[in-house]
């Protein structure tokens, strides 16, 4: 049977026919085979006996209940199982119809030509392969498969992780998952087809599917994990299979019955290949997780968006404060590198300094340049759902507001870090009697920051690190909600005894609001400090180029070498390198976060390409609108959803 299916579906590697033509060729082969068997009665009898004997002896409940279904009880077990199937050869069971079926149709494209077979050809195939006894046996195996699937549905549907997410709370026996099994058993025991019992089973299947939808909608409150998403997807797939098997079992031996069999077989082929793919498993399981983290990041990023001149000035002030604090780790970096520690301990110490400095910036209400794009870019993806309704102008205004806020952050940091480093250099000279940098180190700093060197590459790498830090912030916020730590901390006995009930409650709320910020700053400090050390361990000369820290290093080197250095090309190349670092930090971090946000919201590829081109055209035609603020009234209609007054032309349109 495997060889026969291979002959019917085989295509040459090089052909002038398109896919539609090859599907017709495969269907013609099936009809040719049937015609040839009709013309050779003795061969037909032998083939018919072999096929019917195979179908009688083979067990089909595995085909109906497991083919195309997630097999393992956990995500990583399923992942390892699929990887092993890709590497190891597949066994062929002697009595397993599922193994035979997947071996006969090894590609997903087989479903296309099988679906296009006409009714007459399908009827001839059934007369060749089956009879009433085989049909009765497979109806029993379909019943066994449905009972097995409903048992698996119950094991997940009544688990504590699912029940606590369902409102209103109900007794265990009253849940729709338990009722589904009772109604299904009652329906299967009936000798006479009962339409009302069938409707009851279908209604309960729909109710159980609605319960899984409610679990999806409630993930914002309780958090989301890969394992939870995997179990929800598995539950939905099993409920869908129960519905298809009900259709197949209740189909009569008429035209409808043959078409139902064809539909189920095609669905088995498609789902088997989709759920055998490692890439499909990862994408389906991580899709909702990424989307929920994007939505959480968007909520955290909203305060960082400068919508108007007032927000722009506020962003500039917070960036000035952040620049003052950011000068401290730059000065500490010079001292740590002067000590001459091993790469690992130097990176570890720098990670500690960076993390404490970034936490101090957040505690003081400051902003670090290029730290915001990884947080605020997902807010732009929230506008993607309105593109079909003419929402592109609002999307462009949103993008302009986001990038203006980044420009304010960069400018504020740079304006504050230069005088702060100068003040620190004066203090070092008064205390130690020497410049903040030695001449050789200052010249090496100018050379390392040069635009003609590796600074653009290192700045792009730093943009990726900034995006990863924002991703860690989303993970931490989701993990905090998933573990319900706010309630755990607020009602912890030792915390209550130490702080009192009211303070413990306030502390839990404060930690929930700031856990993403704390985790993101710690992650960014570790990434900036340890990445060069780990790269040096493997012999890769990588470094980081954050725009604020680079400007602080440039200011320290310039002050150490004196004012004559301003007339040298090395200084201006280093200054250009700092400017390029700022552009690349913002652009790369923003692009990475935006791509993740768009993919997590399942925006079609065509819409994504159109959005990218529109954004680039807007930047090329109105570059200053992404750097300088606009009036608050120009953005208000897009933000509030109210139409603008007629006859009032926006500033961007003028």
C-alpha positions as CSV (number, residue, x, y, z in Angstrom):
1,X,0.0,0.0,0.0
2,X,2.9,2.4,0.7
3,X,4.5,1.6,-2.6
4,X,1.2,2.1,-4.4
5,X,0.6,5.4,-2.8
6,X,4.2,6.5,-3.7
7,X,3.5,5.6,-7.3
8,X,0.3,7.7,-7.3
9,X,1.9,10.8,-5.7
10,X,5.3,10.8,-7.3
11,X,6.5,13.9,-9.1
12,X,9.8,14.3,-11.0
13,X,12.3,16.7,-9.6
14,X,12.3,18.8,-12.8
15,X,9.0,19.4,-14.6
16,X,7.2,21.9,-16.8
17,X,3.8,21.3,-15.2
18,X,2.5,23.4,-12.4
19,X,1.1,22.1,-9.1
20,X,-2.5,22.1,-10.3
21,X,-1.6,20.0,-13.4
22,X,0.3,17.6,-11.1
23,X,-2.8,17.2,-8.9
24,X,-4.8,16.3,-12.0
25,X,-2.1,13.8,-13.0
26,X,-2.3,12.1,-9.6
27,X,-6.1,11.9,-9.8
28,X,-5.8,10.3,-13.3
29,X,-3.4,7.7,-11.9
30,X,-6.0,6.7,-9.3
31,X,-8.7,6.4,-12.0
32,X,-6.3,4.5,-14.3
33,X,-5.5,2.1,-11.5
34,X,-9.2,1.4,-10.8
35,X,-9.9,0.9,-14.6
36,X,-7.0,-1.5,-14.9
37,X,-8.2,-3.5,-11.9
38,X,-11.7,-3.7,-13.4
39,X,-10.2,-5.0,-16.6
40,X,-8.2,-7.7,-14.8
41,X,-10.7,-9.4,-12.5
42,X,-8.3,-12.0,-11.1
43,X,-5.8,-9.3,-10.0
44,X,-8.6,-7.1,-8.6
45,X,-9.8,-10.0,-6.5
46,X,-6.4,-10.5,-5.0
47,X,-5.9,-6.8,-4.4
48,X,-9.3,-6.5,-2.8
49,X,-8.7,-9.4,-0.4
50,X,-5.4,-7.9,0.6
51,X,-6.7,-4.4,1.2
52,X,-9.8,-5.6,3.2
53,X,-7.7,-8.0,5.3
54,X,-5.3,-5.2,6.1
55,X,-8.2,-2.9,7.1
56,X,-9.8,-5.6,9.3
57,X,-6.6,-6.5,11.1
58,X,-5.3,-2.9,11.6
59,X,-6.4,-0.9,14.7
60,X,-7.8,2.5,13.8
61,X,-8.5,4.2,17.1
62,X,-5.0,5.5,17.2
63,X,-5.5,7.0,13.7
64,X,-8.7,8.9,14.9
65,X,-7.6,9.9,18.4
66,X,-3.8,10.6,18.1
67,X,-2.9,11.4,14.5
68,X,-2.4,15.1,14.2
69,X,-2.8,15.6,18.0
70,X,-0.2,16.7,20.5
71,X,0.9,13.4,22.1
72,X,2.9,14.4,25.1
73,X,1.5,16.0,28.3
74,X,4.0,18.9,28.4
75,X,5.5,21.3,25.9
76,X,9.2,20.2,26.2
77,X,8.3,16.5,26.1
78,X,6.4,17.2,22.9
79,X,9.3,19.2,21.5
80,X,11.9,16.4,22.2
81,X,9.5,13.8,20.7
82,X,9.2,15.8,17.5
83,X,12.9,16.4,17.3
84,X,13.6,12.7,17.7
85,X,11.1,11.9,14.9
86,X,12.9,14.2,12.6
87,X,16.3,12.6,13.3
88,X,15.4,8.9,13.8
89,X,13.8,6.6,11.2
90,X,10.1,6.0,11.6
91,X,8.9,2.5,12.4
92,X,6.0,0.9,10.6
93,X,3.7,-1.0,12.9
94,X,2.2,-4.3,11.8
95,X,-1.3,-3.6,13.0
96,X,-1.2,0.2,13.5
97,X,-3.3,2.0,10.8
98,X,-2.0,5.4,12.0
99,X,1.6,4.4,11.0
100,X,0.4,3.1,7.7
101,X,-1.6,6.3,7.0
102,X,1.2,8.7,7.8
103,X,3.6,6.6,5.7
104,X,1.3,6.6,2.7
105,X,0.9,10.4,2.8
106,X,4.3,11.8,3.9
107,X,3.7,15.3,2.6
108,X,1.0,17.9,3.4
109,X,0.4,18.6,-0.3
110,X,-1.1,15.1,-0.5
111,X,-4.3,16.6,1.0
112,X,-4.8,18.8,-2.0
113,X,-5.2,16.2,-4.7
114,X,-7.0,13.8,-2.3
115,X,-9.6,16.6,-1.5
116,X,-10.2,17.1,-5.3
117,X,-11.1,13.5,-6.0
118,X,-14.6,13.3,-7.4
119,X,-17.5,11.4,-5.7
120,X,-17.5,8.5,-8.3
121,X,-13.8,7.8,-7.8
122,X,-14.2,7.8,-4.0
123,X,-17.1,5.4,-4.3
124,X,-15.1,3.0,-6.4
125,X,-12.2,3.2,-3.9
126,X,-14.6,2.3,-1.1
127,X,-16.0,-0.7,-3.0
128,X,-12.4,-1.9,-3.6
129,X,-11.2,-1.5,0.0
130,X,-14.2,-1.9,2.3
131,X,-17.5,-3.6,3.1
132,X,-20.2,-3.4,5.8
133,X,-18.2,-5.4,8.3
134,X,-15.2,-3.1,8.0
135,X,-17.5,0.0,8.3
136,X,-19.1,-1.4,11.4
137,X,-15.7,-2.2,13.0
138,X,-14.4,1.3,12.3
139,X,-17.6,2.9,13.8
140,X,-16.7,1.1,17.0
141,X,-13.1,2.3,16.8
142,X,-14.4,5.9,16.3
143,X,-16.5,5.5,19.4
144,X,-13.4,4.4,21.3
145,X,-11.4,7.3,20.0
146,X,-14.1,9.8,21.1
147,X,-14.2,8.3,24.6
148,X,-10.4,8.5,24.8
149,X,-10.4,12.1,23.6
150,X,-13.1,13.2,26.0
151,X,-11.2,11.6,28.9
152,X,-8.1,13.6,27.9
153,X,-10.2,16.8,27.7
154,X,-11.6,16.1,31.2
155,X,-8.1,15.6,32.7
156,X,-7.1,19.1,31.5
157,X,-10.4,20.9,31.8
158,X,-10.9,20.2,35.5
159,X,-7.3,20.7,36.5
160,X,-6.7,23.5,39.1
161,X,-4.8,25.6,36.6
162,X,-7.9,25.8,34.4
163,X,-10.6,25.9,37.0
164,X,-9.3,28.9,38.8
165,X,-9.4,30.9,35.6
166,X,-13.1,30.1,34.9
167,X,-15.9,32.3,36.3
168,X,-18.3,31.7,37.9
169,X,-16.9,28.9,40.0
170,X,-19.0,25.7,39.8
171,X,-18.9,22.3,41.4
172,X,-16.7,19.7,39.7
173,X,-19.4,17.5,38.5
174,X,-21.3,20.5,37.0
175,X,-18.5,21.6,34.8
176,X,-19.2,21.2,31.0
177,X,-16.2,18.9,30.7
178,X,-17.8,16.3,33.0
179,X,-21.2,16.8,31.4
180,X,-19.7,16.2,28.0
181,X,-18.5,12.7,28.9
182,X,-21.9,11.7,30.4
183,X,-23.8,12.9,27.4
184,X,-21.3,11.3,25.0
185,X,-21.5,7.9,26.7
186,X,-25.3,8.1,26.7
187,X,-25.4,9.0,23.0
188,X,-23.0,6.1,22.0
189,X,-25.0,3.5,24.0
190,X,-28.1,4.3,22.0
191,X,-28.9,1.7,19.3
192,X,-31.2,4.1,17.5
193,X,-29.9,7.4,16.2
194,X,-31.3,10.1,18.5
195,X,-31.1,13.6,17.1
196,X,-31.7,15.4,20.4
197,X,-28.9,13.5,22.1
198,X,-26.6,14.4,19.2
199,X,-27.5,18.1,19.5
200,X,-26.8,17.9,23.3
201,X,-23.3,16.5,22.7
202,X,-22.6,19.1,20.0
203,X,-23.8,21.9,22.3
204,X,-21.5,20.7,25.1
205,X,-18.5,20.6,22.8
206,X,-19.3,24.2,21.8
207,X,-19.5,25.1,25.5
208,X,-16.2,23.5,26.3
209,X,-14.6,25.4,23.4
210,X,-16.1,28.6,24.8
211,X,-14.5,27.9,28.1
212,X,-11.1,27.7,26.5
213,X,-11.8,31.1,24.8
214,X,-12.5,32.5,28.3
215,X,-9.2,31.1,29.5
216,X,-7.5,33.0,26.7
217,X,-9.2,36.2,27.6
218,X,-8.3,35.8,31.3
219,X,-4.6,35.4,30.8
220,X,-3.9,39.1,31.4
221,X,-5.0,38.7,35.0
222,X,-3.2,35.5,35.9
223,X,-0.3,35.5,33.5
224,X,0.6,33.1,30.8
225,X,3.2,30.3,30.4
226,X,4.4,28.1,27.6
227,X,3.0,25.0,29.3
228,X,-0.4,26.6,29.8
229,X,-0.6,27.7,26.2
230,X,0.4,24.2,25.1
231,X,-2.4,22.6,27.2
232,X,-5.0,25.1,25.9
233,X,-4.0,24.4,22.3
234,X,-4.1,20.6,22.9
235,X,-7.5,20.9,24.5
236,X,-8.9,22.9,21.6
237,X,-7.5,20.4,19.1
238,X,-9.1,17.5,20.9
239,X,-12.5,19.2,21.1
240,X,-12.3,19.9,17.3
241,X,-11.4,16.3,16.6
242,X,-14.4,15.1,18.7
243,X,-16.7,17.3,16.5
244,X,-15.3,15.9,13.3
245,X,-15.6,12.3,14.5
246,X,-19.2,13.0,15.5
247,X,-19.8,14.1,11.9
248,X,-18.2,11.0,10.6
249,X,-20.1,8.6,12.8
250,X,-23.5,10.1,12.1
251,X,-22.9,10.2,8.4
252,X,-25.1,7.7,6.5
253,X,-23.9,5.4,3.7
254,X,-24.8,7.9,1.1
255,X,-23.1,10.7,-0.8
256,X,-22.8,12.6,2.5
257,X,-21.0,9.7,4.1
258,X,-18.3,9.4,1.4
259,X,-17.7,13.1,1.5
260,X,-17.4,13.1,5.4
261,X,-14.8,10.3,5.1
262,X,-12.9,12.3,2.5
263,X,-13.0,15.4,4.7
264,X,-11.8,13.6,7.8
265,X,-8.9,11.9,5.9
266,X,-7.8,15.3,4.4
267,X,-8.0,16.9,7.9
268,X,-5.8,14.0,9.3
269,X,-3.2,14.6,6.7
270,X,-3.1,18.4,7.3
271,X,-3.1,18.3,11.1
272,X,-0.5,15.5,11.1
273,X,2.0,17.5,9.2
274,X,1.3,20.7,10.9
275,X,1.6,19.2,14.4
276,X,4.7,17.1,13.4
277,X,6.6,20.3,12.6
278,X,9.0,21.6,15.3
279,X,8.7,25.1,13.9
280,X,4.9,24.9,14.1
281,X,4.9,23.7,17.7
282,X,7.2,26.5,18.8
283,X,5.4,29.2,16.8
284,X,1.9,28.1,18.1
285,X,3.1,27.8,21.7
286,X,5.0,31.0,21.9
287,X,2.5,33.1,19.8
288,X,0.2,33.9,22.7
289,X,3.0,34.2,25.2
290,X,4.7,36.8,23.0
291,X,1.5,38.7,22.4
292,X,0.7,39.0,26.1
293,X,4.2,40.2,26.9
294,X,3.9,42.7,24.1
295,X,0.6,44.0,25.6
296,X,2.2,44.3,29.0
297,X,5.2,46.1,27.6
298,X,2.8,48.5,25.8
299,X,1.2,49.3,29.1
300,X,4.5,50.0,30.8
301,X,5.7,52.0,27.8
302,X,2.8,54.4,27.6
303,X,4.2,56.9,30.2
304,X,7.3,57.2,28.1
305,X,5.5,58.5,24.9
306,X,5.7,62.2,24.3
307,X,2.4,63.1,22.6
308,X,2.8,66.9,22.7
309,X,5.2,69.7,23.6
310,X,4.3,69.4,27.3
311,X,5.2,65.7,27.3
312,X,8.3,66.4,25.2
313,X,9.6,69.0,27.8
314,X,8.8,66.5,30.6
315,X,10.8,63.8,28.7
316,X,13.7,66.2,28.2
317,X,13.8,67.0,31.9
318,X,13.8,63.3,33.0
319,X,16.5,62.6,30.4
320,X,18.6,65.4,31.9
321,X,18.3,63.7,35.2
322,X,19.2,60.4,33.7
323,X,22.3,61.9,32.0
324,X,23.6,63.2,35.3
325,X,23.3,59.8,36.9
326,X,24.7,58.0,33.8
327,X,28.0,59.9,34.1
328,X,28.7,57.9,37.3
329,X,29.1,54.4,35.7
330,X,31.1,56.0,32.9
331,X,33.6,57.4,35.4
332,X,33.6,54.1,37.4
333,X,34.3,52.2,34.2
334,X,37.5,54.2,33.8
335,X,38.6,53.4,37.3
336,X,37.7,49.7,36.9
337,X,39.7,49.3,33.7
338,X,42.6,51.1,35.3
339,X,42.8,48.4,38.0
340,X,43.5,45.7,35.4
341,X,41.3,42.8,36.6
342,X,40.6,39.6,34.7
343,X,38.0,39.9,32.0
344,X,35.3,38.0,33.9
345,X,35.7,40.0,37.2
346,X,35.9,43.2,35.3
347,X,32.7,42.4,33.5
348,X,31.0,41.3,36.7
349,X,32.0,44.5,38.5
350,X,30.9,46.6,35.5
351,X,27.5,44.7,35.5
352,X,27.0,45.6,39.1
353,X,27.9,49.3,38.6
354,X,25.6,49.5,35.5
355,X,22.7,47.8,37.2
356,X,22.9,50.0,40.3
357,X,23.2,53.1,38.2
358,X,20.2,52.2,36.0
359,X,18.1,51.4,39.1
360,X,19.1,54.7,40.6
361,X,18.0,56.5,37.4
362,X,14.6,54.8,37.6
363,X,14.3,55.5,41.3
364,X,15.1,59.2,40.7
365,X,12.5,59.4,37.9
366,X,15.1,59.8,35.2
367,X,15.3,58.2,31.7
368,X,18.2,56.5,30.1
369,X,18.6,57.2,26.3
370,X,17.7,54.4,24.0
371,X,16.4,52.4,27.0
372,X,12.8,53.3,26.1
373,X,12.4,51.9,22.5
374,X,12.3,48.3,23.7
375,X,9.5,49.3,26.0
376,X,7.6,51.8,23.9
377,X,7.7,50.2,20.4
378,X,5.0,47.6,21.3
379,X,2.6,50.4,21.9
380,X,2.9,51.2,18.2
381,X,1.7,47.6,17.3
382,X,-1.5,48.3,19.2
383,X,-2.5,50.6,16.2
384,X,-2.1,47.8,13.7
385,X,-5.7,46.5,14.3
386,X,-7.1,49.8,12.9
387,X,-5.2,49.8,9.6
388,X,-8.1,48.2,7.7
389,X,-10.3,51.1,8.8
390,X,-7.9,53.8,7.4
391,X,-5.8,54.0,10.5
392,X,-2.4,54.6,8.7
393,X,-2.3,58.4,9.5
394,X,-2.9,57.6,13.2
395,X,-0.2,55.0,13.0
396,X,2.3,57.5,11.5
397,X,1.4,60.0,14.2
398,X,2.0,57.4,16.8
399,X,5.4,56.5,15.4
400,X,6.4,60.1,15.2
401,X,5.4,60.6,18.9
402,X,7.4,57.5,19.9
403,X,10.6,58.5,18.0
404,X,10.3,62.1,19.2
405,X,10.4,60.8,22.7
406,X,13.5,58.8,21.9
407,X,15.1,62.0,20.5
408,X,14.3,63.9,23.6
409,X,15.8,61.1,25.7
410,X,19.0,61.1,23.7
411,X,19.4,64.9,23.7
412,X,18.6,65.2,27.4
413,X,21.2,62.6,28.3
414,X,23.9,64.1,26.1
415,X,23.3,67.6,27.4
416,X,23.6,66.5,31.0
417,X,26.4,64.0,30.8
418,X,29.0,66.4,29.3
419,X,29.0,68.9,32.2
420,X,28.7,66.1,34.8
421,X,31.8,64.4,33.4
422,X,33.6,67.7,33.4
423,X,32.7,68.2,37.1
424,X,33.9,64.7,37.9
425,X,37.1,65.4,36.0
426,X,37.7,68.5,38.1
427,X,37.1,66.6,41.3
428,X,39.6,63.8,40.2
429,X,42.2,66.4,39.4
430,X,41.8,68.2,42.7
431,X,41.9,65.0,44.7
432,X,44.4,62.9,42.8
433,X,46.3,65.6,40.9
434,X,46.0,63.9,37.6
435,X,43.5,63.8,34.7
436,X,40.6,61.5,34.8
437,X,42.2,59.5,31.9
438,X,45.8,59.1,31.1
439,X,47.0,60.2,27.7
440,X,47.4,56.8,26.2
441,X,44.0,55.7,27.5
442,X,42.3,58.9,26.2
443,X,43.8,58.5,22.7
444,X,42.7,54.8,22.6
445,X,39.2,55.9,23.6
446,X,39.0,58.4,20.8
447,X,40.2,55.7,18.4
448,X,37.7,53.1,19.6
449,X,34.8,55.6,19.2
450,X,35.7,56.5,15.6
451,X,33.0,56.2,13.0
452,X,35.4,54.5,10.7
453,X,36.0,51.7,13.2
454,X,33.7,49.0,14.7
455,X,31.5,51.5,16.5
456,X,28.5,51.1,14.2
457,X,28.6,47.3,14.6
458,X,28.9,47.6,18.3
459,X,26.1,50.2,18.5
460,X,23.8,47.9,16.5
461,X,24.7,45.0,18.9
462,X,23.9,47.3,21.9
463,X,20.5,48.0,20.3
464,X,19.8,44.3,20.3
465,X,20.9,44.1,24.0
466,X,18.5,47.0,24.8
467,X,15.7,45.1,23.1
468,X,16.5,41.9,25.1
469,X,16.4,43.9,28.3
470,X,12.9,45.0,27.4
471,X,12.0,41.4,26.7
472,X,13.2,40.3,30.1
473,X,11.1,43.1,31.7
474,X,8.0,41.6,30.0
475,X,9.0,38.1,31.1
476,X,9.4,39.2,34.7
477,X,6.0,41.0,34.7
478,X,4.3,38.0,33.3
479,X,6.0,35.6,35.7
480,X,5.0,37.8,38.6
481,X,1.4,37.6,37.6
482,X,1.5,33.9,36.7
483,X,2.8,33.0,40.2
484,X,0.3,35.4,41.9
485,X,3.1,36.9,43.9
486,X,1.2,40.0,44.8
487,X,-1.3,38.1,46.8
488,X,1.4,35.8,48.2
489,X,3.5,38.8,49.5
490,X,0.5,40.8,50.8
491,X,-0.7,37.8,52.9
492,X,2.7,36.3,53.9
493,X,2.7,36.0,57.6
494,X,6.3,37.1,58.1
495,X,5.9,40.1,55.9
496,X,2.7,41.1,57.8
497,X,4.5,40.7,61.1
498,X,7.4,42.8,59.9
499,X,5.5,45.5,58.1
500,X,1.9,45.4,59.2
501,X,-1.1,44.5,56.9
502,X,-1.5,47.9,55.3
503,X,2.2,48.3,54.5
504,X,2.5,44.8,53.3
505,X,-0.4,45.4,50.9
506,X,1.2,48.6,49.6
507,X,4.5,46.9,49.2
508,X,3.0,44.1,47.1
509,X,1.2,46.6,44.9
510,X,4.5,48.6,44.5
511,X,6.4,45.5,43.6
512,X,3.8,44.5,41.0
513,X,4.0,47.9,39.3
514,X,7.8,48.0,39.3
515,X,8.9,44.4,38.9
516,X,9.3,44.9,35.1
517,X,11.4,48.1,35.6
518,X,13.7,46.4,38.2
519,X,14.1,43.2,36.1
520,X,14.8,45.2,32.9
521,X,17.4,47.4,34.5
522,X,19.2,44.5,36.1
523,X,19.1,42.6,32.8
524,X,20.5,45.6,30.9
525,X,23.3,46.1,33.4
526,X,24.3,42.4,33.1
527,X,24.1,42.4,29.3
528,X,26.2,45.6,28.9
529,X,28.8,44.5,31.5
530,X,29.1,40.7,30.7
531,X,28.8,40.6,26.9
532,X,32.3,42.0,26.2
533,X,33.8,39.7,28.9
534,X,32.1,36.6,27.5
535,X,33.0,37.6,24.0
536,X,36.7,38.0,25.0
537,X,36.6,34.5,26.6
538,X,35.7,33.1,23.2
539,X,38.3,35.3,21.4
540,X,35.7,37.6,19.8
541,X,36.6,41.3,20.2
542,X,33.1,42.6,20.8
543,X,32.2,45.6,22.9
544,X,29.1,47.7,23.6
545,X,28.4,51.3,22.5
546,X,25.6,52.9,24.4
547,X,25.2,56.5,23.2
548,X,25.2,58.1,26.8
549,X,28.1,56.0,28.0
550,X,30.0,56.6,24.8
551,X,29.5,60.4,25.1
552,X,30.7,60.3,28.7
553,X,33.8,58.4,27.6
554,X,34.4,61.0,24.8
555,X,34.0,63.9,27.2
556,X,36.4,62.3,29.7
557,X,39.0,61.7,26.9
558,X,38.6,65.2,25.5
559,X,39.0,66.9,28.9
560,X,42.1,64.7,29.6
561,X,43.8,65.6,26.3
562,X,42.9,69.3,26.5
563,X,41.2,71.7,24.2
564,X,43.7,71.3,21.3
565,X,42.2,67.9,20.6
566,X,39.1,69.6,19.2
567,X,41.1,70.5,16.1
568,X,42.1,67.0,15.3
569,X,40.2,64.7,12.9
570,X,40.2,61.9,15.6
571,X,37.9,63.9,17.8
572,X,35.4,64.6,15.1
573,X,35.4,61.0,13.9
574,X,34.7,60.0,17.5
575,X,31.9,62.5,17.8
576,X,30.4,61.2,14.6
577,X,30.7,57.7,16.0
578,X,28.7,58.8,19.1
579,X,26.0,60.3,16.9
580,X,25.9,57.0,14.9
581,X,25.7,55.0,18.1
582,X,22.7,57.0,19.2
583,X,20.9,56.5,15.9
584,X,21.7,52.8,15.8
585,X,20.8,52.2,19.4
586,X,17.4,53.7,18.9
587,X,16.8,52.2,15.4
588,X,17.8,48.6,16.1
589,X,16.1,48.4,19.5
590,X,12.9,49.9,18.1
591,X,13.0,47.7,15.0
592,X,13.5,44.5,17.0
593,X,10.6,45.3,19.4
594,X,8.3,46.4,16.5
595,X,8.9,43.2,14.5
596,X,8.2,41.1,17.6
597,X,5.1,43.1,18.4
598,X,3.8,42.8,14.8
599,X,4.4,39.1,14.6
600,X,2.9,38.5,18.0
601,X,-0.3,40.3,16.9
602,X,-0.4,38.1,13.8
603,X,-0.3,41.0,11.4
604,X,-0.1,39.7,7.8
605,X,3.2,39.9,6.0
606,X,1.7,42.1,3.3
607,X,0.5,44.6,5.8
608,X,3.8,44.6,7.6
609,X,5.7,45.4,4.4
610,X,3.3,48.2,3.6
611,X,3.7,49.6,7.1
612,X,7.5,49.5,6.9
613,X,7.5,51.3,3.5
614,X,5.0,54.0,4.7
615,X,7.2,54.6,7.8
616,X,10.3,55.0,5.8
617,X,8.6,57.3,3.4
618,X,7.4,59.4,6.3
619,X,10.9,59.6,7.8
620,X,12.4,60.6,4.4
621,X,9.7,63.2,3.6
622,X,9.3,64.8,7.1
623,X,12.4,63.9,9.1
624,X,12.0,66.8,11.6
625,X,8.6,65.7,12.6
626,X,10.3,62.7,14.2
627,X,12.7,64.9,16.2
628,X,10.8,68.0,17.3
629,X,7.4,68.2,19.1
630,X,4.1,69.1,17.5
631,X,1.0,70.7,19.0
632,X,-1.1,68.6,21.4
633,X,-4.3,69.2,19.4
634,X,-2.8,67.6,16.3
635,X,-2.6,64.2,18.0
636,X,-5.8,64.4,20.0
637,X,-8.2,63.1,17.3
638,X,-6.1,60.0,16.7
639,X,-5.8,59.3,20.4
640,X,-9.3,59.9,21.4
641,X,-11.0,58.4,18.4
642,X,-13.0,61.6,17.7
643,X,-13.0,63.0,14.2
644,X,-11.1,66.2,13.6
645,X,-13.0,69.4,12.6
646,X,-13.4,70.0,8.9
647,X,-11.3,72.7,7.3
648,X,-8.6,72.4,9.9
649,X,-5.4,71.2,8.2
650,X,-2.9,69.4,10.4
651,X,0.6,70.6,10.8
652,X,2.0,67.5,9.2
653,X,-0.3,67.9,6.2
654,X,0.8,71.5,5.7
